[in-house]
């Protein structure tokens, strides 16, 4: 039997986290907004989180130590950063929760 399309829940079983992250970033903005609202995030926040989680996953999968993890691309500012009262450095970036394992 031919359906003419592959349901997303079936496709999700064969995609890697990196591919899902890239797929989300290439979606139309209104579709991204619909998905991100489910998680009570903006589409930019969800894209940043998916990218970040994918990089941490790749780092740990290749035998690296997570306790010393530092991302080149920081996680976007979220409402959780301000709600937790995380301090900022002189340049205005939060001192933790942006590039480290804590943000994961």
C-alpha beads as a LAMMPS data file, in Angstrom:
LAMMPS data file: protein, C-alpha beads

104 atoms
103 bonds

1 atom types
1 bond types

-500.0 500.0 xlo xhi
-500.0 500.0 ylo yhi
-500.0 500.0 zlo zhi

Masses

1 110.0

Atoms # bond

1 1 1 0.000 0.000 0.000
2 1 1 1.409 3.437 -0.948
3 1 1 0.543 6.527 1.096
4 1 1 2.479 9.166 -0.851
5 1 1 4.138 10.604 2.263
6 1 1 6.150 9.455 5.240
7 1 1 4.481 10.285 8.590
8 1 1 6.696 12.403 10.845
9 1 1 6.516 9.921 13.744
10 1 1 7.934 7.209 11.447
11 1 1 10.623 9.521 10.082
12 1 1 11.600 10.513 13.635
13 1 1 12.686 6.920 14.359
14 1 1 15.451 7.069 11.745
15 1 1 16.636 10.683 12.095
16 1 1 19.602 11.672 14.221
17 1 1 19.349 14.508 16.731
18 1 1 21.538 16.634 14.457
19 1 1 19.244 15.973 11.504
20 1 1 16.163 16.854 13.569
21 1 1 17.847 20.085 14.646
22 1 1 18.701 20.965 11.042
23 1 1 15.217 19.951 9.847
24 1 1 13.626 22.275 12.408
25 1 1 15.864 25.184 11.414
26 1 1 14.867 24.767 7.745
27 1 1 11.104 24.631 8.405
28 1 1 8.817 27.536 7.545
29 1 1 8.654 30.074 10.349
30 1 1 4.917 29.660 10.990
31 1 1 5.406 25.885 11.360
32 1 1 8.331 26.420 13.741
33 1 1 6.216 28.817 15.803
34 1 1 3.397 26.283 16.017
35 1 1 5.800 23.628 17.332
36 1 1 7.653 25.953 19.715
37 1 1 4.378 27.146 21.301
38 1 1 3.770 23.571 22.458
39 1 1 6.956 23.900 24.544
40 1 1 6.146 27.500 25.576
41 1 1 9.245 28.779 23.786
42 1 1 9.877 31.106 20.874
43 1 1 10.952 29.477 17.631
44 1 1 14.435 31.018 18.026
45 1 1 14.777 29.605 21.536
46 1 1 13.781 26.106 20.432
47 1 1 16.167 26.256 17.474
48 1 1 18.999 27.345 19.778
49 1 1 18.185 24.582 22.280
50 1 1 18.060 21.878 19.590
51 1 1 21.387 23.028 18.154
52 1 1 22.957 23.147 21.620
53 1 1 21.655 19.742 22.715
54 1 1 22.889 18.253 19.444
55 1 1 26.402 19.635 19.973
56 1 1 26.562 18.356 23.576
57 1 1 25.344 14.959 22.420
58 1 1 27.997 14.815 19.697
59 1 1 30.707 15.926 22.126
60 1 1 29.846 13.218 24.659
61 1 1 29.335 10.490 22.053
62 1 1 32.911 10.803 20.852
63 1 1 34.378 10.018 24.266
64 1 1 34.936 13.556 25.537
65 1 1 34.521 14.613 29.154
66 1 1 31.384 16.648 29.724
67 1 1 32.522 18.375 32.913
68 1 1 34.887 20.546 30.884
69 1 1 32.503 21.178 27.984
70 1 1 32.461 24.719 26.540
71 1 1 30.383 25.498 23.465
72 1 1 31.662 27.848 20.756
73 1 1 28.074 28.928 20.091
74 1 1 26.232 29.975 23.266
75 1 1 22.683 29.030 24.104
76 1 1 20.292 31.940 23.581
77 1 1 19.054 33.897 26.593
78 1 1 15.898 32.341 27.974
79 1 1 13.459 33.411 30.658
80 1 1 14.999 30.734 32.897
81 1 1 18.304 32.607 32.985
82 1 1 16.656 35.676 34.498
83 1 1 14.286 33.660 36.722
84 1 1 17.225 31.819 38.271
85 1 1 19.038 35.085 38.986
86 1 1 22.252 34.028 37.262
87 1 1 24.947 36.688 37.461
88 1 1 26.293 38.397 34.338
89 1 1 29.886 39.239 33.455
90 1 1 31.104 42.692 32.356
91 1 1 30.085 42.078 28.738
92 1 1 26.525 41.221 29.842
93 1 1 26.643 37.457 29.213
94 1 1 25.415 35.150 31.958
95 1 1 28.399 33.594 33.741
96 1 1 26.902 30.112 33.566
97 1 1 24.165 28.446 31.608
98 1 1 25.240 29.736 28.207
99 1 1 28.243 27.718 27.016
100 1 1 28.727 25.080 29.709
101 1 1 27.214 21.786 30.813
102 1 1 24.901 23.699 33.171
103 1 1 23.055 25.084 30.143
104 1 1 22.428 21.555 28.925

Bonds

1 1 1 2
2 1 2 3
3 1 3 4
4 1 4 5
5 1 5 6
6 1 6 7
7 1 7 8
8 1 8 9
9 1 9 10
10 1 10 11
11 1 11 12
12 1 12 13
13 1 13 14
14 1 14 15
15 1 15 16
16 1 16 17
17 1 17 18
18 1 18 19
19 1 19 20
20 1 20 21
21 1 21 22
22 1 22 23
23 1 23 24
24 1 24 25
25 1 25 26
26 1 26 27
27 1 27 28
28 1 28 29
29 1 29 30
30 1 30 31
31 1 31 32
32 1 32 33
33 1 33 34
34 1 34 35
35 1 35 36
36 1 36 37
37 1 37 38
38 1 38 39
39 1 39 40
40 1 40 41
41 1 41 42
42 1 42 43
43 1 43 44
44 1 44 45
45 1 45 46
46 1 46 47
47 1 47 48
48 1 48 49
49 1 49 50
50 1 50 51
51 1 51 52
52 1 52 53
53 1 53 54
54 1 54 55
55 1 55 56
56 1 56 57
57 1 57 58
58 1 58 59
59 1 59 60
60 1 60 61
61 1 61 62
62 1 62 63
63 1 63 64
64 1 64 65
65 1 65 66
66 1 66 67
67 1 67 68
68 1 68 69
69 1 69 70
70 1 70 71
71 1 71 72
72 1 72 73
73 1 73 74
74 1 74 75
75 1 75 76
76 1 76 77
77 1 77 78
78 1 78 79
79 1 79 80
80 1 80 81
81 1 81 82
82 1 82 83
83 1 83 84
84 1 84 85
85 1 85 86
86 1 86 87
87 1 87 88
88 1 88 89
89 1 89 90
90 1 90 91
91 1 91 92
92 1 92 93
93 1 93 94
94 1 94 95
95 1 95 96
96 1 96 97
97 1 97 98
98 1 98 99
99 1 99 100
100 1 100 101
101 1 101 102
102 1 102 103
103 1 103 104
